[in-house]
Amino acid sequence: MIAAWGRDVLYRLEIENFFSVRTPQVVDLRIGGAVPDEPGRFDAIFEGSPERGARVAAFFGPNASGKSTVLKALAFVMWFARDSFQLSPDAGLPCDSFNDREAVGEPVRLTIEFGNILDLKRDRIAPDTPQGTWRYELALINRRGRFIVQSENLRQRPGGKGKWRRVFERNGEHVVSGRGFALSGYGKAFGKVRDNASLISTLAQFNHMPSLRLAEAARTVFGNIVFNRADPTDDAAVRYYARDPIAQQRLNREIQRIDLGIKRMEIEASDSGPRALFEHEGLDQRMPLALQSDGTRSFIRNFIFFELALRLGGIAIVDEIDISIHPLILPEIIRWFYDPERNPNRAQLWLTCHAATLLEELTKEEIFFTEKDSRGRTSVFALQDIQNIRRTDNRYRKYLSGVYGAVPQIG
């Protein structure tokens, strides 16, 4: 994603004791050094890094196997970093541990790693600006039925090598910062750091520059998994397009291929707010959004996330991308993220999907599977970690025949 202070690639997600994930699971998007470059698919983790990360991460598996949980974990970390200060002081964090007696008393652990420049106070990037990798660690604990922060840590590794260096460490109410996260002059802010809010989102309220940078970076993550507010609706989508004519123009460029009868969408004012009307081939009257197909309405809602991520160089997190959208359209959406003209800022896409035909459009480094064991515990594994996988394999056929696992058991 493109942060306010530079570009980066989010390449690692760690999940433990979060909803259906009980034992530690890792999603690692890094690409082996021997893997040949694929145009538009792999990016350096940071400028000049020899390590690359995949631009697309697609998760396949049966219903209720934990695909959505993986995306929820990533979305939760971003929400927590940028918006958790907006919670009421006595609210619990909107998460849960695995549903067994032992797990309830153990912390939820979520971690991300990404590449970027190392100076959070810089406004501009020079060719010699030091870059490296970052690691953000979060542990939450259930106290009397309410999840609160146990610890929150941010570390960096110059050049992506060596030991992790402290940026800040928070354990309960105790905070220790490093040189890149100076806290002098922000003493009053510590009285505002609540047990249900991130240090980052709290200090950003006081214009602490490093925290503002981190919160701004987290705001370049968009998707249909939300916390502490209602799910996106058709009305919310229409209001967005009314505010953003560029997005409306770009939607109209694509929508004719999604719904062959539509010529364009227009937004007009009404007493109840903006409303969308659709001009169709062969019809005299424009038709309201409520009379469009489920697939068209789903595409209109999700296009917002694709458009924002591609425009800003962020991350689009889209759960069940194939609901009501024709399988032939899905590869085109994926290709937007490979296209240097559509995606000049190297946006990433994390998605879940049931359409196995999409497996043939992806490289093995972009494919992940989820499945549950007999105790309801989700495991996550990458296609590239399975032995004897060839690039020429018919992945669609092998997946449906059960070679890779992560398929429904029927009968």
N, C-alpha and C positions, 0 to 999 in steps of 0.2 A: 504494500500500500504506500501511498505518498503521504508522509506526515507533513506537518506544517514546517518542519525544518529539514526535510529531505526525503528521499525514496528509500523503501525497504521492502524486504520479502519476509512475510511471516512463514517460518519453515517448520515449526514444531509446536505441538499441543500435547500436554500431559494431563490425564484425568484419573482421579482416584476417589472412590466412595461418593460418586455424584450420580444421583438417580439410579439407573440400572447398571452403571459401571461400579463394580465393587473393588477389584484389584487394579493396580496401576496399569493404564493403557496409554500407548504413545502413538500419535500420528506424526510421522516424520516425512516431510516433503523433500528432503535433500536427495540429490541425484548423485549416483556413483560417478567417480572420475572417468571411468571407461565408457560411460554411456554417451553416444554421439549427440551433438546438439540437435534439437528439433526447433525449427524456426517458430518463434513466438511462444513456445511452450515452457522453456526453462529460462530462469533469470539468475544472475549472480545475487547471492544473498545480500551483499552490499557492494558498492562500486569498487571494482578491483579484486573482489574475493574470488578465489579459485573454486569455491563451493557454489553450487547452483541449487535452486529450489523450483518445484513445479508451480506453475501459474494456476492450475486447476486441480482440485481435489474432489473426486466423486466417490460417494459411499453407496454401496449396494448391499442388500440383505433382505431377509423376510420382514414382514410386518412385526413391529414390536421387538425387533432385534437390537435396537439401540442406535440406529442411524441418526435419528433426530437428537438423541442425547449428545452425540459428538458435536453437532452444530450448536446445540444449546449451551454446551460448555464454553465454546469459543465466544458465542454471543454474550454469555453471562460475564466473562472476564472483561470484555470491552464495555458493556453496560456498567459494571461495577467501577471500573476506572474512571469513567467520565460522568456518570449520573447518580451514583449511590448517595451523594450528599443530599439529593432531593427527597429522599425518604423521610418520613416523620421520625423523630428521635426514638420512639418506642417500637418501631416496626422491625420485624425480622426480615432478613434477606430472603429474596424469592428463590430459594433453592432447597434441595433435600438430599439426604444421604441415601445409601442403599437400604432397602427395607428388610433388615434383620437386626436382632438384638445387639449384636456386637457392633455393627456399623453405626448405630445411633450414637454411641459414645465416642466414636472416632471422628477426626476432622475430615471434611471435604477438602481435597487438594486439587488445585488447578494451576497450570503453568503454561506460559507461552514463551517462545523464543523468536526473535526477529533480528534483522540486520538494519543498521542505520548509521548516521554520523553519531559521534559520541558526545558532542558538546550541545546540551539542551538549550543553551542561551544564544546560540548563533542565529542570526537572521538570514545570512547568506552562506552558500557553500562555495568554497574555493577549491581548486584542484588538489591542494595539499591538506584539505580538511581530514583529520583522523576519523576513520570509520571502524566499525566492528559489529559485534553481536550483543544483544540485550536479552536478559532473562527476567521475567516478571512472575513472581511466585505468590500464591494466595492460599491461605488455609483458613477455613471457616469451621466453627464448632457450634453444636447445638447446646444451648443453655436454657433449660426449662421450656423447651418447645420453641425456642427462638434462635435462629442462626445469626451469629455475630462473628466479627473478625478475630481470629486467633493470632495470625501473623500476616504480614504483607511485606514483601521484599523485592527490591529492584537491583539488578547487578548488570555489569557490562564487561565485555572482554575485548580489549583493543586488538584489531586485526583478526578477531575471531579465534585467537589462540591463547593458550596459557590459562591461568586461574581466573575465575570470575572475581571482579572487583566490586565492592559495595558502592552502590549509589545511595540507597537508604535501606534500613532494616527497621521493621516495626514489629514489636511483640507486645500485644495488649496495648497499653498506653505509652510504652517506652519506645522512643524513636531515636535512632542514630543515623546521621547522614554522612555521606562522603563529600569530596571536594566538588563534584559536579551537581550537588543538590543542596547548596548552602541554605541554611535556615535562619541565619542571623537576621533579626528584625521581624521575624514572624512568630515571636513568642505568644502573642495573643491568639494566634490561630490554633495553637495546640489545645486550648480549652474548647475548641469547636470540633475537634476530631472525635467522632462518635464511634461506638462499637459496631455500628451497622453501615459505615461509610468508608470509602477508600481515602487514604492520605492524599492521593492525587486529586480526587474530585473536591476534597475539602480545601486544600491549599490553592487550587485554581480559583476558588471564590475570592481569594485575597490577592489575586494577580501575581502569584508566585510563578515566575517565568518558566522554570523547568516543568512544573505541574501543568501549566497552560499548554505547553508543547505536547505533553503526553496526552492530555485530554483532547486536544485538537486532533491528534493522530487517531485516537479511538473513535472520534466522530466521523472518520472516513470509512467506517464499517456500516454496511446497510443490509437489511434482510427482513424476512417475514417471521423471525423469532423475536418476540418482544417481552420485556419484563416490566411489571408494575404499571401497565396501561393496556387499553383494549387492543385487540388485534386490528390490523389495518382493514378498512372496509372500502367498498366501492366509492362511497361519498368522500372518504379521506383521499382516495386516489384522484378523484375529480378536482378536489380543492388544490391538490398539489399541482396538477397540470394547469389549473387556472393561474397559479402563481408563477409557473415556469414555462413560458411559451417555447423555449428551446427544447425542453423535454417533450412537449406536445408535438412540435414539428418533427422530432426524430421518431416519436411513436408512429406518426402518420406515415413516415417513410417505410416502416416495417409492417404495419398492421394489415396491409393488403395481402401479404403473403400468409398471415396467420388466419385471417378470415377472408376467404376469396370474394365474399359479397360486399365488403366494406370498401368505400373509396377514401373516406377520411372521417376523423372525429373532430367536432367543433365544440367549444365551450361557450355557453352563453349565460348571462346573469338571469336569476329568477328571484322571487320573493324569499325563497328558502335558501338562497345561496347559488353558487355556480352549478350548472348541470351540463352533462355531456350528451350530445346528440350525434348520431351516426348517419352519414349519407351512404346509401347502398345502391349498387348497380340495379337499375330497373325499377326502383321504388321512387314514388313521387315525394313522400313525406320522410323527413329525418326521423330516426328511431331512437328512443332513450336507451340508456345503458342497461336498464333492467330487462329489456327485451333481447339483449345480445346473448350469445351462447355462453355456457360456463367457461369454455376454453378461452374465448375472447376476453371475458372479464378477468380471468386468472392472469392472462398475459398482460393486460393493462395494469393490474396491480403490481406484478413482479417486474415489469419493465422499468419501473421507477428505480428499483435496486440495481439493476444492470446499468442503467443510464448514469446514475450517480457514481457508482464505482468506476465505470469507464471514464467518466469525465474528470474525476478527482484523483484517480489512481488509488482507490481504496480496495476494500474487500466486499464482495457481494456474498451473503450467506443466504441460500435459498433452500428451504426444506420442501421436499416433494415437488421438485421442479416440473415433473412430468404430469402432474394432476391436470387433466382436461386440456393438455397441450399435445398436439399430434407428435408422434415420435419422429417424423421427418423434420419437424421444426427444431427439435432439441439440438442436433448437431450444428445448425446455423447459429444458435445462441452461444454455444461453446466456442465456435470459431470467432465470434466477436472479440473474445479475450485473447486470441492468438494474432489478431489483425493489428499491425502496427499503426494503421490509420485510425481504427476504432479505439485502440487501446495504447496510446502513446506513452502513458504513465505507468504501464505494467500493473494494472489492476489484477487482483486475484479473484477466483470464484470457488467457493466451497458449496457443494450441493449434495442432496440425497435424491435417489432415483430408483424406480422399479423397472424402467424400460431397459431391458438387457441389450437391446440393439445398440444402445449408446456405448457399450463396451468396445465395439469395433471402431469407434471414433476416437478413442483415447489411447494413450500409451500406457504401458503397465505401471509406469511411475506415477500416474495420475489416479490409479484405481485402488480403492480400499473396500474392505468387506467388514460387516458386523454380523455376529451371531451370538446366541445365548446358549448357555449350558443348562443342564437339568435343574440347577438351582436358581435360574433366572439371572445369571451374571453375564453381562455383555463383554465380549472380547472384540478387539479391533485389530485387523491385520491387513498388510499391503499385498497387492498382487506380486510385486517385485520380491517379496520375501518368501514366496512359494518356490520350491525347487523345480528345476527343469521347465521353466516357463520360456517359451520362444516368442519373439516378436511376430513371427508369422502364424502363430496359433490362431484358430478361430475361437476367440474368447467368448463370443455369444454362445456357441454350441457347447463349449467346455463348461461354462458356468451353469447353463440349464441342465446339463447332465450330472452336475454335482461334483465335478473334478476339483473345483476351488472351495467347496463348502458354501456356507451362508445362503442356502436355498431352503424354501419351505418344505416341511415334511408333511405330505398329504397321504391319508389313508393308512 
